[in-house]
Amino acid sequence: MTGGPLEGVKVIDLTTVVVGPICTRTLGDQGASVIKVEAPGGDILRYLAAGSRTKAMSGKFINFNRNKRSIVLDIKQAEGLAALKRLIATADVFVSNVRPAALARAGLDAAALHQLNPRLIHCGIVAFGAGGRYAGRPAYDPIIQSLSGVAGTFERAIGEPRFVPMVMTDHIAGLVAAQSIGFALFRREKTGRGESIEVPMFETMASFVASEHLGAATFEPPEGPSGDARLLSKDYRPLPTKDGFITVRPNDNRQAFAFFDAIGRPELKTDPRFTDPLTRTRNAADYFDVQVQALAERTTADWLEIFAKADVPAAGYNRIDDLLEDPHLGDVGFWLQDDHPTEGRIRRTRTPVTFGGGMRDATLPAPQLGAQTREVLAEAGYAAEEIARMLADGAAA
């Protein structure tokens, strides 16, 4: 027994790269038993990222695949596909980011698998939703950032389109998939029936961008241009101080007026550009100019002390490596170190969310390719000689 809110939930994970593995890692972190089914070559993420100690165990793969067991099945072979379906027959959840047409050819679509297991939660993470002209196309995170308007927000802000330098759309769609699976499991508790879920990355991210930036174009006809002027300002960023950077974000009137007092500009409280949230939004460029000019006059430490006394939201600036030494992350035990059975000492993050009713009490290290093939097949009822034959024939590895 592992503990955690999803204890006892069995997940078959036919996903690769990031969008699927972040979904199934989230389920595993909450106590689900996740079986990662890999093709003979393994998840490409095992090789994509720089930095590894042994073959097929990149640091990125390790981070996205804890709390899983790996089994290698060649589902292009009849015996390998049959083994996968045997695992699915007793599972609670099946997650894939395989294109729907390929799933259907293999008999792994929702309709086919619900014949096999009526209580199954079938979750397909796809690039584009069914019914649209883009359905079935391949895509990775940059494709979705480009098409969904994420890159376009940078063009509005800084004059050229850019990608967020992390696979943000994979993270968001993967977490939405995990959330949706939780919803489906809850409904199954009431109805006893399984569920088919489609999580399209494009529509998910278009919804995120539109929710933030539709703005005056929400109305028909539009009441003004789309876009949140604050978020699209060139100065919506950490701002320079005398010795570094700081982010300060005074939003409501109390915070804004306290900020004006703190920087020695109390007269701005009655400036018609800044008297309320609406005027500050309409004059976002001017509001940021005030901040840019003021913050450059003192050090980051000076400003943090001043803003803390004034109760104005503010924070310093962390580069990626600075996170390792962030004092708050140290306080909450965010960074953990484990002895991986094949990779030696590794650093990882703990699960950020906590449950008062109990958490998973043991973490499985990210598995080597096919490390649990024999174990999982035996649990599925295969005899030792059957497993040996499948391994010899290449249906499993």
C-alpha positions in Angstrom: 0.0 0.0 0.0 1.5 3.3 -1.1 -0.9 5.8 0.4 -2.2 8.9 -1.4 -5.6 9.8 -2.7 -5.3 7.6 -5.8 -4.1 4.5 -3.9 -5.5 1.4 -5.6 -5.9 3.0 -9.0 -4.2 1.2 -11.8 -3.0 3.2 -14.8 -1.7 1.9 -18.1 0.5 4.6 -19.6 1.1 4.6 -23.3 2.7 8.0 -23.5 6.0 9.6 -24.5 8.0 12.8 -24.2 6.4 15.3 -21.8 2.6 15.9 -22.2 1.6 12.3 -21.4 4.3 11.6 -18.8 3.6 14.7 -16.8 -0.1 13.5 -16.6 0.8 10.0 -15.5 3.6 11.2 -13.1 0.9 13.4 -11.4 -1.3 10.3 -11.0 1.6 8.3 -9.7 2.7 11.0 -7.3 -0.8 10.7 -5.8 -0.6 7.0 -5.2 -1.7 5.4 -8.5 0.1 2.3 -9.7 1.4 3.4 -13.1 2.7 0.9 -15.7 4.6 2.7 -18.4 4.4 0.7 -21.6 7.3 1.5 -23.9 8.2 0.4 -27.5 11.4 -1.6 -27.9 13.4 1.6 -28.4 11.9 3.3 -25.4 10.4 6.8 -24.8 12.4 9.2 -26.9 12.7 11.5 -23.9 15.2 8.9 -22.5 17.6 10.3 -25.2 16.5 13.8 -26.1 17.8 15.8 -23.1 21.5 16.5 -22.4 23.0 15.2 -19.2 23.0 11.5 -18.3 25.1 8.9 -16.5 23.9 5.8 -18.3 22.3 5.2 -21.7 18.6 6.0 -22.0 18.3 7.7 -18.6 18.5 11.4 -19.3 17.9 13.8 -16.4 14.7 15.0 -18.1 13.3 11.5 -18.4 14.1 10.9 -14.7 12.2 14.0 -13.7 9.1 13.1 -15.6 8.9 9.4 -14.9 9.1 8.8 -11.2 6.5 6.6 -9.6 6.2 4.3 -12.6 7.2 0.8 -13.7 8.5 0.2 -17.2 7.5 -2.7 -19.4 8.6 -3.1 -23.0 6.0 -4.5 -25.4 6.2 -4.5 -29.2 2.5 -3.8 -29.9 3.1 -4.2 -33.6 3.3 -7.9 -32.9 0.1 -9.7 -32.1 1.4 -11.2 -28.8 2.7 -7.8 -27.6 -0.6 -6.1 -28.4 -2.5 -8.9 -26.7 -0.4 -8.5 -23.6 -1.2 -4.8 -23.5 -4.9 -5.4 -23.8 -4.6 -8.0 -21.0 -3.1 -5.3 -18.8 -5.9 -2.8 -19.8 -8.6 -5.3 -19.0 -7.9 -5.0 -15.3 -6.9 -1.3 -15.3 -8.8 1.7 -14.1 -7.2 4.3 -16.5 -5.6 4.1 -19.9 -3.6 7.2 -21.1 -2.1 7.7 -24.5 -0.8 10.5 -26.6 -0.8 8.3 -29.7 -2.7 9.7 -32.7 -6.3 8.5 -32.7 -6.1 6.8 -36.1 -3.2 4.7 -34.9 -5.0 3.8 -31.7 -8.0 2.7 -33.7 -6.0 0.5 -36.1 -4.6 -1.3 -33.0 -8.0 -1.7 -31.4 -7.0 0.7 -28.6 -9.7 3.3 -29.2 -12.2 4.0 -26.5 -15.1 2.1 -28.1 -13.0 -1.0 -28.5 -11.5 -0.9 -25.0 -14.8 -0.2 -23.3 -16.0 -3.5 -24.8 -13.0 -5.1 -23.0 -13.3 -3.1 -19.8 -16.6 -1.1 -19.3 -15.2 0.7 -16.2 -12.1 2.0 -18.0 -11.3 5.7 -18.0 -9.8 6.2 -21.5 -7.9 9.4 -21.9 -6.4 10.5 -25.2 -4.1 13.5 -25.3 -4.1 14.8 -28.8 -2.7 17.8 -30.7 -6.0 18.9 -32.1 -9.6 18.0 -31.3 -11.7 15.6 -33.4 -14.0 17.2 -35.8 -11.6 20.0 -36.8 -9.6 20.3 -40.0 -6.3 19.9 -38.0 -7.4 16.6 -36.4 -4.8 13.9 -36.8 -1.9 16.2 -37.4 1.3 15.6 -35.4 2.5 18.4 -33.2 4.9 19.2 -30.4 4.9 22.1 -27.9 6.4 24.8 -30.3 3.7 24.0 -32.9 1.0 24.6 -30.3 2.7 27.7 -28.9 2.8 29.1 -32.4 -0.7 28.3 -33.4 -2.5 29.0 -30.1 -1.3 32.6 -29.8 1.2 32.1 -27.1 4.1 33.1 -29.3 1.9 36.0 -30.6 1.7 37.5 -27.2 5.4 38.1 -27.4 5.0 39.9 -30.7 2.5 42.2 -29.2 4.8 42.8 -26.2 8.3 43.0 -27.7 7.8 43.2 -31.5 8.7 39.7 -32.4 7.1 36.3 -31.8 8.9 34.1 -29.3 8.4 30.7 -27.6 8.2 30.4 -23.8 11.5 28.6 -23.2 9.9 25.6 -21.6 7.4 23.1 -23.0 4.6 25.0 -21.3 1.8 23.7 -23.5 2.8 20.1 -22.7 2.8 20.9 -18.9 -0.6 22.5 -19.0 -2.3 20.0 -21.2 -0.8 17.1 -19.2 -2.0 18.6 -15.9 -5.5 19.2 -17.5 -5.5 15.6 -18.5 -4.7 14.4 -15.0 -7.4 16.7 -13.6 -9.9 15.4 -16.1 -9.0 11.8 -15.1 -9.7 12.6 -11.5 -13.1 14.1 -12.5 -13.9 10.9 -14.5 -12.9 8.6 -11.6 -15.2 10.6 -9.3 -18.1 10.2 -11.7 -17.4 6.5 -12.1 -17.8 6.1 -8.3 -21.4 7.3 -8.7 -22.3 5.6 -12.0 -20.1 2.6 -12.2 -19.3 3.4 -15.9 -16.1 4.2 -17.6 -15.4 7.4 -19.6 -13.8 8.6 -22.8 -11.7 11.8 -22.5 -10.1 13.8 -25.2 -7.6 16.5 -24.2 -6.6 18.6 -27.2 -3.5 20.7 -26.7 -4.4 23.4 -29.3 -7.9 24.1 -27.9 -6.5 23.9 -24.3 -3.9 26.6 -25.0 -6.3 28.7 -27.2 -8.6 28.8 -24.2 -5.8 29.9 -21.9 -4.7 32.7 -24.3 -8.3 33.8 -25.0 -9.2 33.9 -21.3 -6.4 36.2 -20.6 -6.4 38.4 -23.8 -9.9 38.4 -25.4 -10.6 41.4 -23.3 -12.8 44.0 -25.0 -13.2 41.5 -27.9 -15.3 39.4 -25.5 -18.3 41.6 -26.6 -20.0 41.4 -30.0 -19.3 43.8 -31.6 -16.0 44.4 -29.8 -15.8 47.2 -27.3 -12.1 47.7 -28.2 -9.0 45.8 -29.1 -8.1 42.4 -27.7 -5.2 42.0 -25.3 -4.5 42.9 -21.7 -2.3 46.0 -21.9 -0.6 45.2 -18.6 0.5 41.8 -19.6 1.5 42.9 -23.1 3.7 45.8 -21.9 7.4 45.6 -22.8 8.0 46.2 -19.1 5.9 43.3 -17.9 9.1 41.7 -16.6 11.5 41.8 -13.7 12.7 45.4 -13.6 16.3 46.6 -12.9 17.4 47.9 -9.6 20.7 49.4 -8.7 22.3 46.0 -8.3 19.9 43.4 -9.9 16.3 42.9 -10.6 13.0 43.0 -8.7 9.4 42.2 -9.5 6.8 44.4 -7.8 3.1 44.1 -8.6 0.8 46.6 -6.8 -2.7 45.9 -8.2 -5.5 47.2 -6.0 -5.7 50.8 -4.8 -4.3 50.1 -1.3 -1.2 48.5 -2.8 -0.8 51.1 -5.6 -1.1 54.0 -3.2 1.3 52.3 -0.8 3.7 51.8 -3.6 3.5 55.5 -4.6 4.3 56.5 -1.0 7.1 54.0 -0.8 8.9 55.4 -3.8 8.4 59.0 -2.6 5.8 59.9 -5.2 2.6 60.5 -3.1 1.2 63.0 -5.6 0.6 60.1 -8.0 -2.3 58.9 -5.9 -4.4 61.7 -7.3 -2.9 61.6 -10.9 -5.9 60.8 -13.1 -3.9 58.1 -14.9 -3.5 56.1 -11.7 -6.5 56.6 -9.5 -8.1 53.2 -9.9 -7.4 49.8 -11.5 -9.2 50.7 -14.7 -7.2 53.9 -15.3 -3.9 52.1 -14.3 -4.8 49.4 -16.9 -5.6 52.0 -19.6 -2.3 53.7 -18.8 -0.2 50.6 -18.3 2.8 52.0 -20.2 2.9 55.1 -18.0 2.4 53.0 -14.8 5.3 50.8 -15.7 7.5 53.8 -16.6 7.0 55.1 -13.0 8.1 51.7 -11.7 11.1 51.5 -14.0 12.4 55.0 -13.1 11.9 54.5 -9.3 13.2 51.0 -8.9 16.6 51.8 -10.5 17.4 54.2 -7.6 17.9 51.6 -4.9 19.2 48.0 -4.5 17.0 45.0 -4.6 17.5 44.4 -0.9 16.5 48.0 0.0 13.4 47.7 -2.1 12.3 44.4 -0.6 12.6 45.8 2.9 10.7 48.9 2.0 7.9 47.0 0.2 7.6 44.4 3.0 6.9 47.2 5.5 4.4 48.7 3.1 2.8 45.3 2.4 3.3 45.8 -1.4 3.7 42.5 -3.3 7.3 42.2 -4.4 9.9 39.6 -4.9 13.5 39.2 -5.9 14.6 37.4 -9.1 15.8 33.8 -9.4 17.8 32.4 -12.3 17.3 28.7 -12.9 20.3 27.7 -10.7 19.2 30.1 -8.0 16.2 27.9 -7.3 18.5 25.4 -5.8 19.4 27.8 -3.0 16.0 29.6 -2.6 15.4 29.8 1.1 11.6 29.2 1.0 12.1 26.1 -1.1 14.6 25.0 1.5 12.1 25.7 4.3 9.3 23.6 2.8 11.6 20.7 1.8 11.1 21.2 -1.9 14.4 19.6 -3.0 15.0 16.0 -2.2 17.9 13.7 -2.8 17.6 10.0 -3.5 19.9 7.1 -4.3 18.7 5.9 -7.7 19.4 2.2 -8.1 21.3 2.7 -11.4 22.0 6.5 -11.7 23.4 7.1 -8.2 22.7 10.2 -6.2 20.0 12.4 -7.9 18.2 15.5 -7.0 14.4 15.8 -7.5 11.5 17.9 -6.5 8.9 16.8 -4.1 5.2 16.8 -5.0 4.1 20.4 -4.5 0.5 19.6 -3.5 -0.2 18.1 -0.1 -3.2 16.2 1.2 -4.0 16.2 4.8 -5.5 12.7 4.5 -2.2 11.2 3.5 0.3 11.2 0.7 2.2 8.5 -1.2 4.7 7.2 1.4 7.3 5.8 -1.0 8.7 7.1 -4.3 9.6 4.7 -7.1 12.7 5.9 -9.0 12.3 6.5 -12.7 12.7 3.0 -14.3 15.3 1.8 -16.7 13.8 0.7 -20.0 11.8 -2.5 -19.5 13.0 -2.9 -15.9 9.7 -4.4 -14.7 8.6 -6.3 -17.8 8.9 -9.7 -16.2 7.3 -8.5 -13.0 4.3 -6.9 -14.6 3.6 -9.8 -17.0 3.7 -12.2 -14.1 1.2 -10.0 -12.2 -1.0 -10.2 -15.3 -1.0 -14.0 -15.1 1.6 -15.0 -17.6 3.5 -18.1 -16.7 7.3 -18.0 -16.6 7.6 -20.0 -19.9 5.2 -17.7 -21.7 7.2 -14.7 -20.5 10.4 -16.3 -21.7 8.9 -17.0 -25.1 7.7 -13.5 -25.5 11.1 -12.1 -24.6 12.7 -14.5 -27.1 10.3 -13.6 -29.8 10.7 -9.8 -29.3 7.1 -9.3 -28.3 8.4 -8.1 -24.9 11.8 -7.0 -23.7 
